[in-house]
Amino acid sequence: MKEMESVRARLQKEFVRQFGDAKGVRFFFSPSRINIIGEHIDYNGGAVFPCALTIGTYALARPNDRGILRLYSMNLDNRQDIAYPLPAYDPAHDWGNYAAGVYLALQQGGLSTAGLDCVVYGNIPNGAGLSSSASVELLFGVIARAFWGEKDKPTTLELVEAGVWCENEYFGLHTGIMDQYVIGFGKAGCAMVLDTAHKCHKQVPLAMDEQGAIFMVLNTKHRRELKDSKYNERREECEKALEQLNTLLAEQGEKPKEHLCDFDLTDLPLLDALDSGTLRRRVRHVITENARVKETVAALQEGRLDEVGRLLKEGHASMRDDYEASGPHLDAIVDAAIAAPGCYGARMTGAGFGGCAIALVKKDTIESFSKTVEKAYYEKTGLHPELIVSSAGDGAGEIEML
């Protein structure tokens, strides 16, 4: 609570500097996320296993009658003033595009938004792949719901979909629903099994404390930029593979599949029909990763942490070799973690191409684990990693200060 009070005080001081006073402000928070396992299958109709974190993005905000989004980022020391009617994506508006994109999506859904004064601060490592963009999108979503949603108040799912629209249509990045969904629906102490095809989820308590274990976030400090990555290319490869597999099913007199994750391990022999080794590798990852999600959830609930660790390592190998979405920095930090004392297993998390990994670690070895990983990673890359201990937290919303 003291940290929360400190953040609010810093936001309020900056709010007064930017906008003259802080009358009528309200306090909001939107978390970041990790994905324990289930990578690059949210846009393939699979099940994923993410959780929200207790690090994220904070804001003080209030409506204004100026017809302008007046936005200030403390992290970037950057002010964006965006006038209504809200424009199309404009690189000159930098991070302010997240607010404009989400508000445009909500307007299309029937919500009447208006001017806003807002100061934002986040403690998510920049470019780390912990979904800072989705955190900001849901932050502006819950702000809009708080100020303009008394009539026909948007549901959390509608806020999630507004964030996805912002990414897909406003920014042109063809991401899936996972990041916005877990940030919207996160629950403290839990991860969730998210069925991305049907947009529904089940909360799963993370009861590792009883066994003295914790997930740690391993930031490579190698910045990830999805727009500069091969993310969209991977999605296009999956769509092409699905088309070819459905052609094969039609020739066999069978019904087509809606998603790649509708195929399972028994269908792996069908991959021989794909026209390239690249597509075969991509689909093999999708099918096996979808299976690993189910196995990991079961092992975690049953306390079989050695099995969880094995599945994490298998998942990383699949992302590295079959999906080719890892990289030298992620591989180096995962290898360092696996070799360190007290580690059950580790893997890259998120879209890849830089960013973060996670490791399942015995709590009583955190200090020795951290020193070993830091030393080995620096020797391999010349970079000092950031190792983060953060528990599973609640989803985006307003913070009521006592």
N, C-alpha and C positions, 0 to 999 in steps of 0.2 A: 504493500500500500504506500510506503514511503517513496518508492521509486515512481509510482503512479502520480503521487502528489508533486514530485519534483518535475516530471514531464509536463504536467498540466501547468505548473507555475512558469516554466520556460516558454510554453506555447502562449500563455496569456501575456507575458511580457512582450513577445514578438507580435502578438495580435494587436496590442495597443500601439506599437511602433508602426505597424503597417496601416492600421485603420482608425487610429485616434482614440478608441476606447474599446472596452470588452463587454459592453452591455448586451445581455441576451444571448451570450455564447453558450453552446453545449459541447460536451466532450465525447469523442468517439474513438473506437479502436477497431482495427481489422488485422487479423493475424496473418503470418506467413504459413507455410506448410512444408512438410516433407511427405514423400511417398515411400512407405516402408518397402513395398514391392508392387509390381504391376506397371511397368514402364512402357509408354507408347502403345498402350492398348485401350486407352480411353476413347480414342477416335476410331477404334476398331470394334467397339461394342463389347468390350471385356469388363471384368471386375477388377477394381483397383483397391489398394489398401493404404490410404493416406491418413494423416492426422494434422490438425491445426496445431500451431506452436504458440508459445507465450511471447515470442518476439513478433513485431509487426509494425503497423503504421497507425499513428495517432493524429487526431485533428481537433482543433477548436473551430467551431463554425456557427454562423447565424445567417439568416436570410438578409438580403438588402433589396431596396426598391429602385436600384439603378439599372436593372436589366443587364447586369454584367456578372460574370464569374470572376471574382477577384481572388486569386489563389497565390499563396506564397509557400515555398518549400524551404524549411530551415536547413535541410541536408544539402540542397543545391544552391542556397542563397539566391533563389530565382523567383521572380514575380511574373505571373501570367494573368493578364486581364483579357477575357474573352467575352465579347458582346453578343447578346441575342439579336437576331435569330442565330442559333449556334451554327458555326461553319462546318464544312467538311474538314477531314484531317489536314492539318497544316504543320509541317515540320517546325515552323517558326514558333508554334505554341508548345513545343517540347513536351514535358510531362503533363502539361495542362490538357493535352489531348485525351488523357484518360477520363478526366471529368466531363469534357465535352462529349466524348463518345458514349459514356454511360448515360448521360442526361438525354442525348438524342435517342438512345434506345428506349429509355423510359417514356419519353414523349410519344414515341411511336406506339407504345403500349397503353397510351391514354393518360399517363400521369402528367399533370401540369407543374413543370419546374419553373424556377425564377432565379433572380440574382442571388449570389452567395458570396459572403466573405469567409475565407477559410485559410488557416495556417496549418501546415502538415509537417510532421516529423516522424521519421521511421528509424528503427534500430535493426533492420534487415540488412545484412551485408550486401553492398551494391554489386549487381551482376553475378550473384552467387547461385542463381537457379533455385531460390527458395520461394519463387513466385511473388516477387514484390509488385509486379504489374497487376496481378489478380487481387492482391491485398489492397492496392489503391482503388481498383475498380469497385470492389465491395464496400470500401470505405465511403466512396461517394454515393453508392447505392443506399446504404443505411442512413446517410445524411439526408438524401432526397426523401426517403420514406419518413424520416422523423419530421421534416419541415413541411412536406407537401402531400403526405399520404393519408391524411385523416379520412378522406372520402376515397373509397376504392383503394385502400392501402395496398401496395404491391406485396406479394408474398415473398418469402426468402428465395423460392425457386425462380420467381420473376426477376429478382435482383441478380441471381446467378446467371440467368439467361441474358440479362442486359450486359453483364460483364463479358460473357462469351461473344455476344454480338459486337461489342467494342473491339475485342481482339480479332475476330474473324472478318468482319465487314469494314470496320472503321480503320483498323491498322493493316488488314490484309494478311494476318498470320493465322494459319489454319489449325489452331489448337483444338483440343477436346474440351470437355466440360469439367474435368477433375479438379483443377486448381480453384476455380471460382466456387465449385460445389462444396468442397471441404472447408473453404474459408467461410462460406455462408452458414454451413450446418455443423461446424466443429463443436465438439463437446469435451470439456476438461476431463482428463484422465482416460480418454478413449481414442482409438483409431476407428475408422469406419470401412466397412466393405461397401463399396459403391458400385452398383450395377449401372454402368454408363449407358447401356442400351435402353433401359427403362426409367432412368433418372430416379432411382430409389436407393435407399441405403439402410444399413444396420450398424448400430454402434457396437463396438467390441472393446470392453475394458482392457486397458494395458496393465495387467497385474504383475508386471515384472519385478516390482519392488519387493515382493515376497521372496523372490529368488536373488535379490541383490544385483539386478542388471538394469541397464539404461541404454537408450539410443543416444548416441552423440552425433552431432553434425560436424562434418569435416570440410571446411571451406578451402578449396585449392588456391584461392586468390587469383585464379586464372579466369578472367571475366568471360561470361557467356552472353552473347547477343543473339537471340533467336532469329531476328531478321537477317542476320549475317550467317546463320547456320544453315544446315541442310534439313531443317525440320519439315518444311513444306515438301521437299523432295521425297522424304521418307513417306509422308502421307500419300503422295501421288503414286509411289511404288506399291503401297498397300492396296490402293484403289485399283491399280492395273492388275495386281495379282488376284484380287477378288473377282474381277471381270473374267479373267482366264479360267479360274476354277469354276465359276458358274457356267461358263460355256461347256466345260467338261461334264458337269452335272446334267446339263440339258441334253447332251449327247447320250447320256446314260439313262435318260428318262426320269431324272430326279429333280425335285424342286430346288430353285436357287437359294442360296444363303444371303441374308441381309447384311451380315457382318463377318469379317474374317474370324472373329472369336466364336462364331457359331460352329466352326470346325473344331475338333478336339484331337487329342493325341492319336486316336485310332485313324484319323484322316491323314496323318503325315505321309503315307505312301502316295497320296494324290499329288504331292508337291513335285514329283518327277515330271508331271505334265506341264509345269511352268516353263516359259521359254528362256529363262536365264538362271544362272546360279545365284545372281543377286536377289532375284525375287524369291527363290527357294529359301535363301537365308533369312530374308525379312519375314516371311510367313512362318518359318520354323520358330523364330523368336516369338512372334505374336502368339502362336498356339501354346508353346511351352511356358511362356511367361504367364498366360492366363491360368494354366494349370498350377504354376508355382504360387499364385495368389491364394488359391484354395488350400494348398498344402501348408503354406505359411500361417494362415489364420488358424487352422486346426492345430498346428504344432505350438503356436504361441498360447492358445487357450488351454492346451494340455501341459504347458510348462516344459516342453521339449526344446530347450534353447539351443542345444547342439544342432538339432535339426533345422531350426530357424537360421542359424549361422550358415549351415550348408546351403540352404536355399538362397540366402543372400549372395553367397559366392557364385552359385550357379547363375543367378540372375545377372550379376555383373559380367560374367564370361559371355553370356548370351548377348548382352548389349554391346560388348566389345567386339565380338567375333561375327555374330549373325546380323546385328542391326547397325553395327559400325557407328555408334552414337557416343562412344566414350572418347578417349584421347589420352595423350601422354601424361597430362597432369592428373586426371582422374585415375588412370591406371596406377600411377606412382603412389597416390595417397591411399588407394585401396590396398595395394600390395603392402605398403608400410603398416597399415592398420591390421591386416590379417596376420602379419608377422609379429605384432606387438603383444605384450603380455595381457591376458584377460579378455582378449577379443574372440567372440564366438564367430563373427563373420562381418563382412562389409561389402558395400556395393555403391555405385554411383546412384544418385537420386535426382529425379526431375528429367528434363528433356535431354540433358547431356551436353556434349560439345563444350565442355567447361563447366564451372559451377561447383557443386558440392557432392560429397558422398555421405553415407551414414554408416555407423558401426554399432553393433550390439556388443556392449562392454560390461564386464563385472564392475560394480560400483567401487569396490575396494581396490581396484587397479587403475582408476582414472588418472591419477598423477603419473604413474610409471608408463601407462599406455600413452598419455599425451606427450611426455618427453621423448619416448621412443619414436612415435609418429613424426613429431616435429623435426627431430634430428635426421631421420631417414629421408623424409620428403625434401628437406632443404638440401641434403647432399645430392639428391637426384635432380632437383629442378632449380635450385638457387632461390626459391621462394619460401617465405615463412607462412605456414598455413594458419588458419584460425580454427580452433576447436571449440565448439559451442555445446554447452549443456542446456537444453531447453525441454520442458515437459509439454505434454499435450494440453492444449488450451481450448477455450470456447471460441465460437465463431464471431463474426463481425457484429457490432452493435454499439449502443450508447452506454457510456460509463457513468453511473450515478455515484458521485463523490459524497461521502457522509459529512 
